[in-house]
Amino acid sequence: MTVTLPDVVARYYRVIGENDIDAFVSCFTDDAIVADEERTYDGPAAIRAWRERTAAEYDYKAVPETVEEEAGGNFVVTTLVSGTFPGSPVRLRHRFTMRDGLIGALDIRP
C-alpha cells in the first residue's frame, strides 16, 4: 500500500531508516516540540538528543500505513514500528503539526 505524505513527513520517515541525525533534526522548526513516551522534547538540541538516544538503544523501522489530513493542514499518520524493543511491533499514531513547510510539533501515541 502506498501512502501519500507531505514532503517533510516523507523525509522524516526516510531519514529514520537512514539513521541520519542531522537530516532528521532538519525536518523540524527551530521551536518544534516532540511528545513521545510521556516525555516532551523542546527545540533542536532536545530533539537531537531524543533521536540519538532512541537510535542508540533500538534498531527499528517506522513504516507509515495510513494518513489522515486534519484541519489546518496537519496530519495523523498510523505507523507500524518494529524493531529491537519490548512489545515490537506496535502501531503508533504520529500527529504532525505543520508550520512553514516543516514539522512544528509531533505527538506520538499508541
C-alpha positions in Angstrom: 0.0 0.0 0.0 1.3 3.4 -1.0 0.7 6.3 1.4 1.0 9.9 0.2 2.7 12.1 2.7 3.7 15.8 2.7 7.3 16.1 1.6 8.8 16.8 5.0 6.8 14.0 6.6 8.0 11.6 4.0 11.6 12.8 4.6 11.1 12.2 8.4 10.3 8.6 7.8 13.1 8.1 5.2 15.8 9.5 7.4 14.7 7.3 10.3 15.7 4.4 8.1 19.0 6.1 7.1 19.8 7.0 10.7 20.9 10.5 9.5 20.5 12.6 12.7 21.2 15.9 11.0 18.7 15.3 8.3 16.2 14.1 11.0 16.5 17.3 13.0 16.3 19.5 9.8 12.7 18.2 9.4 11.6 20.3 12.4 11.2 24.1 13.0 13.6 25.8 15.4 10.9 25.9 18.1 9.4 22.4 17.5 8.1 20.2 20.3 8.0 16.4 20.2 6.0 14.4 22.7 6.9 10.7 22.9 6.6 8.1 25.7 5.2 10.6 28.1 8.1 13.0 27.7 8.5 16.3 25.8 11.4 17.4 23.8 11.6 21.1 23.1 13.8 22.6 20.4 16.5 21.2 18.1 19.0 20.2 20.8 16.4 18.2 22.8 15.0 16.6 19.6 18.5 15.6 18.5 19.2 14.0 21.9 15.9 12.1 21.8 16.7 10.8 18.3 20.3 9.9 19.2 19.1 8.0 22.3 16.4 6.0 20.5 18.8 5.2 17.6 21.5 4.0 20.1 19.1 1.9 22.2 17.0 0.3 19.5 17.3 -0.8 15.9 13.9 -0.1 14.4 12.0 0.9 11.4 8.8 3.0 11.1 6.5 2.4 8.1 3.6 4.7 7.5 0.4 2.8 6.9 -2.4 5.4 6.7 -2.6 9.2 6.6 -5.4 11.5 7.5 -5.3 15.2 6.9 -6.8 17.4 9.6 -8.0 20.9 9.6 -5.1 23.4 9.2 -3.0 21.1 7.0 -1.9 18.9 9.9 -1.6 15.1 9.5 -2.2 12.0 11.6 -0.1 9.0 10.3 -0.7 5.5 11.6 2.7 3.9 11.7 3.9 0.4 12.1 7.0 0.5 14.2 9.1 -2.7 14.6 12.5 -3.5 15.9 14.5 -4.5 18.9 12.3 -3.0 21.6 9.9 -4.6 24.0 6.4 -5.1 22.5 7.5 -4.9 18.9 5.8 -4.5 16.6 3.4 -1.7 17.6 1.1 0.7 15.7 1.5 4.3 16.8 -0.3 7.4 15.7 2.1 10.2 14.8 0.2 13.6 14.8 2.3 16.1 12.7 1.5 19.8 13.2 2.9 21.6 10.2 4.4 25.1 10.1 6.2 26.8 7.2 6.8 23.5 5.4 8.4 21.8 8.4 7.2 19.9 11.5 6.3 22.3 14.2 5.1 19.7 16.6 5.0 15.9 16.7 2.9 13.9 19.1 3.4 10.1 19.2 0.9 7.9 20.9 -0.4 4.3 20.7 
